[in-house]
Structures are given as structure tokens and as C-alpha cells.
Amino acid sequence: MGGLVENPLFYFGITAVVLFGLIYASSGTFASSISLADSRAVFLNSFLNKASDKSNNEDLFFRQGDKIALETPDLKIAQDNTLFGIATTSIVSAKVLGDTFGSNQTNKKDIANYVVQPGDTLQSIADANNISVSTLLWANDLATGTSLKVGQDLNILPTNGVLHVVKSGDTVGAIASKYKAKSEDVIAFNDLANQDDIYIGDILVVPGGALPKKSSPIFNNQVPLADNYFIFPAQGQIAQLLHYYNGIDLANKCGTPIYAAAAGVVQRAVGNGQYNQGMGNHITILHGNGTVTYYGHLMTLMVKTGDRVEVGQNIALMGGQPGMAGAGKSTGCHVHFQVIGAKNPLAKYPMGTNISYK
């Protein structure tokens, strides 16, 4: 014991332990002093534990309220009484946290859906989303001076420009020329493989584009169909009403079969979760009358591009669970069923309706 007391490292260790306790306690006091009692502080020490030090099994996170905090270097005691850096809190936003740890940049290209709230104006919505009022009007086929209604759904583009629904005979060059934009910008922004990577019914963002003065509404080409032309694509419950462009969310258990709503040819069968407006794995089918159906948030695909499918054919299994491969930006197991060029057969049902396959 006498040798231990005479060892200077003994006193050094005791001092370090006391300092560490004071730092820990003061970080809680600091958080409280800036009204973070309801916030959550997350301490991220990963930069201290490099890949070469994976033998350290310390928990890298602990919570202290609801806001997010990053650490800045300080001191930490190792088991051998040596010191290395730890951190005290500095508050950052969730966006900064995501960017710090490599967030998916393609999310910045997503077309969002916004429901009009009391007091909203075209200008306030445009300002809140860093787009022009013209962009907001063009994306929703609205005229200048339109009065918004509470509960109205709006498409919010991720950048200034216009939306374009691809029609038969369209080319990237022609689309870019129509809106006074650049072909290379259309290809890059929509993550197209090349200028030929477009199909009837695709919805493209044309960044920097402007709608011609004499132009028909973007989404006005509606083919009149018999009520029984499309069957329901799956069993489930209506989880979200019309949003994005003519889309309905139908929720059920992951793995629920999804069926072709009508006979046609598979234009796209994307099973690698690549960017597609946050929809993850998806299928689009071109039908004989020129309409296109879209099935997003898929777990397993049963068909491939170019396949001919019959009405009611099992084309995929439902996905969408957060964290599931190919789910895209989803909050639970469901299919995003969208119809381009005609009325969505699910649009007439209220929220929560149970849909049976037919």
C-alpha cells in the first residue's frame, strides 16, 4: 500500500477521476441551464475509437434530454490510468447530425407532399421550402392568384423548376428544350442512366426550367376508364389519401402480395433500392390504353423489366418497414399505388377503409 501511495500515477489517477466526475456533472448542468431539460443529448465518441481500437466495448451514446449534441475533445481515463480525449456537448441540429454521419444526399431530390394549414399562403409555403411561387404553381397546375384551401395537398419540388410527365415520343432533349433547361441537368437531377432512360408515365423534375406561357396543365391527360378496368393492387387499409401525384398508400403486413392492377408490360422493375423520389424498390406497368400504374416500397419483386403481366398477377411483396432494404422513405409496411393518366381506383375511399383484393 505504501508503494502505491508513493507512486505519482496513483494521485494522477485520483485527480483525473475527480475531473471526469466534474465534467460529467457540469455537462448536465449546462444542458439544464440552456433549457434542454426536455431534450436529448447524444454523445458521439466514435472519432476517439478508431477502427483499430474496436476492442473497446464502451457504449458510445447516452441520453440527457431531447436535443442532439455532439462532443468536442476533452479528457478521458483509460484502464491503465492514461488519458485521452472525450467530449463535452455542443448543440447541433438533426440535419447537421445526419450530414456529419453521411446522410443520403439523394433525399434532397425528393418531391414532397404538403397539406395546407390555416394561415398558409403561396408565398409562405414557397419561402419555407426555398422555392419560387412560380415553381409551386407549376408543380400543382395552379393559376396565379389561386386561393388555397386548408387540407389541400401540394407537390413541393426540391428545387426551382417544373414537373414533367413523360409521354409517348418524349426525349430528354425535347423535354429540356420545352422548359428552357439543360439535358444534362435533367439526366443528373433525376439519376437517369442516360438520355434514353425514360418511360411513359415517368415524372421528372426539370431543374431550372420554366413553364411556357402557352402550356396545357401537367396532369390533365386523363383517360376515361370503366370502373372495373383496374382491380385493387393488394389487400390492406387506406393509410394515406391522394398525395404526390394521384397516389394512395395501402398498408398491410410486410410480405403481403401485390398484384398487377391491369394487364400490361413492365417498364421498370427496380429492386436495388435506388433513388426514385424516396419510393425505394418499385415497379411501373404500361397498360394498353396508355395509362401507367406505379407500385412503390416493395420488399420482393416477382417480375423484371420487359415482362408481360396479366391482371391480378402477383408482381411483388409489400415492403416499406423503416430500415428494410429497398423501403425508401417509408414509415411502415405499405404499397404506394399511383396511376398516371387515369383516375386512381382507390381515390374514392376514405382514410382507414379496409380494401379486399378483387
C-alpha positions, 0 to 999 in steps of 0.5 A, a space after each residue: 500500500 505504501 508503494 502505491 501511495 508513493 507512486 505519482 500515477 496513483 494521485 494522477 489517477 485520483 485527480 483525473 477521476 475527480 475531473 471526469 466526475 466534474 465534467 460529467 456533472 457540469 455537462 448536465 448542468 449546462 444542458 439544464 441551464 440552456 433549457 434542454 431539460 426536455 431534450 436529448 443529448 447524444 454523445 458521439 465518441 466514435 472519432 476517439 475509437 478508431 477502427 483499430 481500437 474496436 476492442 473497446 466495448 464502451 457504449 458510445 451514446 447516452 441520453 440527457 434530454 431531447 436535443 442532439 449534441 455532439 462532443 468536442 475533445 476533452 479528457 478521458 481515463 483509460 484502464 491503465 490510468 492514461 488519458 485521452 480525449 472525450 467530449 463535452 456537448 455542443 448543440 447541433 441540429 438533426 440535419 447537421 447530425 445526419 450530414 456529419 454521419 453521411 446522410 443520403 444526399 439523394 433525399 434532397 431530390 425528393 418531391 414532397 407532399 404538403 397539406 395546407 394549414 390555416 394561415 398558409 399562403 403561396 408565398 409562405 409555403 414557397 419561402 419555407 421550402 426555398 422555392 419560387 411561387 412560380 415553381 409551386 404553381 407549376 408543380 400543382 397546375 395552379 393559376 396565379 392568384 389561386 386561393 388555397 384551401 386548408 387540407 389541400 395537398 401540394 407537390 413541393 419540388 426540391 428545387 426551382 423548376 417544373 414537373 414533367 410527365 413523360 409521354 409517348 415520343 418524349 426525349 430528354 432533349 425535347 423535354 429540356 428544350 420545352 422548359 428552357 433547361 439543360 439535358 444534362 441537368 435533367 439526366 443528373 437531377 433525376 439519376 437517369 442512366 442516360 438520355 434514353 432512360 425514360 418511360 411513359 408515365 415517368 415524372 421528372 423534375 426539370 431543374 431550372 426550367 420554366 413553364 411556357 406561357 402557352 402550356 396545357 396543365 401537367 396532369 390533365 391527360 386523363 383517360 376515361 376508364 370503366 370502373 372495373 378496368 383496374 382491380 385493387 393492387 393488394 389487400 390492406 387499409 387506406 393509410 394515406 389519401 391522394 398525395 404526390 401525384 394521384 397516389 394512395 398508400 395501402 398498408 398491410 403486413 410486410 410480405 403481403 402480395 401485390 398484384 398487377 392492377 391491369 394487364 400490361 408490360 413492365 417498364 421498370 422493375 427496380 429492386 436495388 433500392 435506388 433513388 426514385 423520389 424516396 419510393 425505394 424498390 418499385 415497379 411501373 406497368 404500361 397498360 394498353 390504353 396508355 395509362 401507367 400504374 406505379 407500385 412503390 416500397 416493395 420488399 420482393 419483386 416477382 417480375 423484371 423489366 420487359 415482362 408481360 403481366 396479366 391482371 391480378 398477377 402477383 408482381 411483388 411483396 409489400 415492403 416499406 418497414 423503416 430500415 428494410 432494404 429497398 423501403 425508401 422513405 417509408 414509415 411502415 409496411 405499405 404499397 404506394 399505388 399511383 396511376 398516371 393518366 387515369 383516375 386512381 381506383 382507390 381515390 374514392 375511399 376514405 382514410 382507414 377503409 379496409 380494401 379486399 383484393 378483387 
